[in-house]
Amino acid sequence: MARRDISGAVDFAYLEGFAAGDQGVIEEVLALFREQAALWTPMLTHDHPGWRDAVHTVKGAARGVGAVTLGDVCQRAEDGEASLGDVKTALDAVLLDIAAYVHEQALRSLKG
């Protein structure tokens, strides 16, 4: 994976600006997002009583890291205009972008 694999599901420029370019903070935020995504994913089914809370939490976290499309899909799911499958698909795209970004940063640190 490399920067070319980033699809645009996350606006990393937004995140970098928000973190004032502090790569340590960015890495920590992205690691927390990935850890939390592992907890949210099993809740993203109508069979789970907390699915609405999970979608709402994902929406806020997504917007916090610059994943605007995921946040918007979550809002539409809360409004009954998008499915939980749509949320999962958008979440997967964000996680792939995060993996590519983290990989790219690791490669840069090796070159430095």
KOLLUM-919292 format. One record per residue (C-alpha): residue number from 1; residue in three letters; z, x, y. Coordinates in nm, 3 decimals, decimal comma. Layout:
# KOLLUM-919292
k;r;Z;X;Y
NUM;ALA;Z;X;Y .
...
***
This chain:
# KOLLUM-919292
k;r;Z;X;Y
1;MET;0,000;0,000;0,000 .
2;ALA;-0,068;0,106;0,353 .
3;ARG;-0,107;-0,037;0,699 .
4;ARG;-0,454;-0,159;0,604 .
5;ASP;-0,284;-0,395;0,357 .
6;ILE;-0,094;-0,573;0,636 .
7;SER;-0,241;-0,920;0,675 .
8;GLY;-0,080;-1,019;1,003 .
9;ALA;0,182;-1,246;0,849 .
10;VAL;0,439;-1,043;1,044 .
11;ASP;0,401;-0,929;1,403 .
12;PHE;0,554;-0,585;1,361 .
13;ALA;0,491;-0,501;1,727 .
14;TYR;0,727;-0,787;1,815 .
15;LEU;0,990;-0,656;1,574 .
16;GLU;0,950;-0,298;1,697 .
17;GLY;0,988;-0,416;2,056 .
18;PHE;1,290;-0,629;1,975 .
19;ALA;1,454;-0,331;1,802 .
20;ALA;1,355;-0,100;2,089 .
21;GLY;1,157;0,111;1,842 .
22;ASP;1,467;0,204;1,641 .
23;GLN;1,319;0,254;1,294 .
24;GLY;1,664;0,244;1,134 .
25;VAL;1,731;-0,101;1,275 .
26;ILE;1,385;-0,221;1,176 .
27;GLU;1,431;-0,097;0,820 .
28;GLU;1,772;-0,263;0,796 .
29;VAL;1,643;-0,596;0,928 .
30;LEU;1,348;-0,593;0,688 .
31;ALA;1,571;-0,498;0,393 .
32;LEU;1,805;-0,787;0,475 .
33;PHE;1,511;-1,025;0,503 .
34;ARG;1,383;-0,919;0,161 .
35;GLU;1,728;-0,952;0,003 .
36;GLN;1,775;-1,296;0,153 .
37;ALA;1,427;-1,403;0,044 .
38;ALA;1,533;-1,340;-0,315 .
39;LEU;1,820;-1,584;-0,259 .
40;TRP;1,609;-1,846;-0,077 .
41;THR;1,316;-1,859;-0,318 .
42;PRO;1,498;-2,038;-0,604 .
43;MET;1,617;-2,297;-0,351 .
44;LEU;1,264;-2,384;-0,238 .
45;THR;1,222;-2,674;-0,477 .
46;HIS;1,291;-3,042;-0,420 .
47;ASP;1,518;-3,031;-0,725 .
48;HIS;1,762;-2,807;-0,538 .
49;PRO;2,002;-3,003;-0,317 .
50;GLY;2,000;-2,728;-0,053 .
51;TRP;1,625;-2,696;-0,010 .
52;ARG;1,629;-2,832;0,347 .
53;ASP;1,899;-2,583;0,449 .
54;ALA;1,701;-2,303;0,283 .
55;VAL;1,382;-2,397;0,469 .
56;HIS;1,572;-2,412;0,798 .
57;THR;1,730;-2,071;0,732 .
58;VAL;1,395;-1,917;0,637 .
59;LYS;1,247;-2,059;0,959 .
60;GLY;1,504;-1,886;1,177 .
61;ALA;1,490;-1,558;0,989 .
62;ALA;1,110;-1,561;0,993 .
63;ARG;1,095;-1,610;1,366 .
64;GLY;1,352;-1,333;1,409 .
65;VAL;1,132;-1,075;1,238 .
66;GLY;0,806;-1,190;1,395 .
67;ALA;0,675;-1,400;1,105 .
68;VAL;0,556;-1,683;1,329 .
69;THR;0,329;-1,851;1,076 .
70;LEU;0,608;-1,871;0,818 .
71;GLY;0,840;-2,016;1,082 .
72;ASP;0,578;-2,275;1,171 .
73;VAL;0,517;-2,368;0,806 .
74;CYS;0,893;-2,411;0,761 .
75;GLN;0,904;-2,640;1,064 .
76;ARG;0,620;-2,847;0,921 .
77;ALA;0,802;-2,865;0,586 .
78;GLU;1,115;-2,987;0,764 .
79;ASP;0,898;-3,251;0,934 .
80;GLY;0,740;-3,355;0,602 .
81;GLU;0,398;-3,218;0,701 .
82;ALA;0,389;-2,915;0,468 .
83;SER;0,497;-2,863;0,110 .
84;LEU;0,754;-2,625;-0,028 .
85;GLY;0,460;-2,458;-0,203 .
86;ASP;0,318;-2,387;0,143 .
87;VAL;0,651;-2,232;0,242 .
88;LYS;0,655;-2,015;-0,071 .
89;THR;0,297;-1,901;-0,011 .
90;ALA;0,373;-1,807;0,350 .
91;LEU;0,695;-1,633;0,243 .
92;ASP;0,501;-1,431;-0,016 .
93;ALA;0,253;-1,321;0,253 .
94;VAL;0,541;-1,205;0,472 .
95;LEU;0,700;-1,014;0,185 .
96;LEU;0,370;-0,841;0,109 .
97;ASP;0,330;-0,742;0,472 .
98;ILE;0,685;-0,608;0,481 .
99;ALA;0,621;-0,404;0,166 .
100;ALA;0,305;-0,255;0,318 .
101;TYR;0,482;-0,177;0,646 .
102;VAL;0,779;-0,012;0,474 .
103;HIS;0,543;0,190;0,256 .
104;GLU;0,347;0,304;0,560 .
105;GLN;0,669;0,410;0,735 .
106;ALA;0,776;0,607;0,428 .
107;LEU;0,442;0,788;0,423 .
108;ARG;0,476;0,871;0,792 .
109;SER;0,822;1,018;0,735 .
110;LEU;0,677;1,249;0,467 .
111;LYS;0,409;1,373;0,706 .
112;GLY;0,655;1,430;0,992 .
***
